Amino acid sequence: MKKIFTLLVLFALVGNIYGQRKAEMVKKYDQVEMTKADTLMPASFASGTPALYTADGGGYVVGNNSYGDVAKAQEYAFTNFSLSSVAFWFGAKEIATEADTVILNVYDMDGTGTDATGQVAGPGTVVSTVEFLTDAIDTAGGYTVIDLVEPIALDGNYAIGFDMSKMVNDTIGLISTSDGDATTELSWEQWGDGSWYTFVASWPLAFDLGIFPIGEAIPTYDVTFNVDMRPAIDSGLYVIGTDSVVSITGTMTGWTEPIAGPEYIMEDADNDSIYTVTLSLTEGDHEYKYFKNEGWSNGEWEGGDNRMVTIASDTTFNDVWGVQPVGILDRPAAIEMNIYPNPSNGIIQVEAQGANKVTVISAIGQVISSTEIQNQGTINLSDQPSGVYFVRVQNGNRMGVRRVVIE
């Protein structure tokens, strides 16, 4: 009997409930070498003894059995891992007539489950699924390797397992380590009512399951973000002593609320009003935006495009608070340019080779003027208030920005 009917008798019955789930080790195994590179295994497989357990009443502890279990899964903590396949170590299969369907599932640990201490995070959302047949299962001493439809990137805790809800007549049994080999509760099973329990909480058996993720580590790079707050300070948008924090958030943080993660708070170590943070990011595109203080209402601009960078190596990005990126997908290459005099009375000379678009932006991100020049040109800002401005020169996919002061 698996179900607990009242909370009041939970602690009194827990020993009896466990006692009614009986398992028997029927076979021990030697380790089988995994030839595929970048295969992950639970720690207990390094020192423990692989074994196959049958369940009282028929079937297998790590398989379908008389208790009506639906699924089994092994939890892993992934760090920037690209999962492409899963190797299952099955020890038994019994095919009645035609082969039944088994489902490989990858579960986000965003659900709820029960371990020996009570309710905890458990397998939840299925993020990848593949069906395979029981006649494809290898029980002759090798692994059953199932490929995903396409690799998925995993970062954080996920459980990988098999679902038996479509099985009708066949019986399968997966190899685990032996009871007592595992020191943490990372092996899970789903009961017929949809609830998840660790094997320690349900049988109790302290072991890990023969489910091994195959893939490769996703390259990560050290990326430094610098944001120049001087224009915001000059214009009063950022007040030192009143505004306390500058932070970054974006796809790399899961768009966590500003300053929710201390690792994303930027520092001004040398007091030059340029705030800095270095993050370890995976290659590819990342969107982001800078914020001051708490809350979503304190971004460097309201709405509009997020900044976007493409990461392929260790690199540094130098941004200016409130100066929006030219485009959301491509970060333009630098352009050689010369702007003088600086400071200026409002008449500015701009030199840059070729045909260029010159845009003047105020300290609060407002476009003041936009004009075309060929090699050189004059920008007249004499009718603008004194203060800080940004001159952006763009030629195709090349761009440069200079900070100028109008006195």
Steps between C-alpha positions, in 0.01 A plus 500: 500500500660825386253769594491690831143593583536745788770736610439414865614140464790574262775466755345197667455316175819593322685188612211274399459672162864450420478142617224420253726591209732205478794465266744221434838524333507226240826574319823693534694640206849612408534848358460527123735751339331796336688585181320824423681813614342748739273248667382586851445238770372519858783497753397167652574317174870577549526302824172314541373165376254498208197282568153407378210499747166325462185623674268285707189414305688501169703731285802707590573773750646721224243408239133412476369299793195399700486842666409665171798736487495728197852640463855483637763777479848598617570860600814681387644847562608628158730792427474628142454151354368416154307172531482298178434139612420289804643157582278264701646191669217250489540160660170338404222509244210269436312557174159335498392540136571824318749745642362771729590869493731653759544878527830672575426820690720785616335674796570845635516482881229764527235267639442363850593165648561327829829385645579359844464846656171602338398712202783621276555604139430208271470412132254728324492646149606264221750692285586221255340167414575207269310173456671164447387137498577227750653281227773766464609445861838328540519260795799303371758701691497830317326834524184609320588838351210722394567819302298815560322659205741791542752589772374715786700733723472423870620721784372415847323195641315263266386139527537255211292186488250276329120505506306172477148642466467362144618151592229234492642148522880518517718518809834682533753536779784752529826438681584721798780506754446302822306617801724722711734597215340844453544771760254748347137461389521551124305199372127554446186308412153615404203317644174433321339810655764723337694575818880473514703336777868429545582132533613566857154639579305224324674163546741605671808434287805728487636452150544673167354397165682382188399805296794685347480832312718530189601834351763764527585801709390829346802735476491797734698822484588778741311806382549840661227761477589865564233767515603865510272681746662844455236630255225389739681666791554820303133519407374412848355164397735321739573671831796367693399450861132476414509239226688213654531213253562435131425149374464299182228250417400315186481159342821402676325548836164361391382863514505493878376822657774764529737445796321172586826318430804648678731363229340741253561817703763718337788668682688826458826389660710799388229766548503612136120458465548207261331197653627151421404136535654185350273205425562149371276469193432230245571570135223646289268798527410662831255785563548731795430841650635713784297612803551722799367415847212253530209423271426490129410872484861612539647382171730710287204566270132415501410223259688488172744238385717315745871499442631187329849355470633191330754311709768284338803571722612682814414862435412840645206723408503871573156658516368841595193523723198605296663482158298237319665244275481550126348159438378211702679220316841628393752699696677724247877488466697803614560790262797734502383854565616834630281764668625843609510732679386332820384680713332721241292816473259304281684484166647149461717362224450130416752302295442141388602333174224445245127570500374514856179567687558725801244497782512722808334359813432679827598361840145369548497315167312756289611533137596867443605486135592261222697584185717345227865594447772395252836460677442809713228739609394767746229450763340812647371454854528863602123524552506208747533540879839445656563144608609155387414360156594192302602506137441172320666443162382202296619362168329173406572250775772720655425745778667728752369716784674794665398697808518876454440788735331822390593797719 
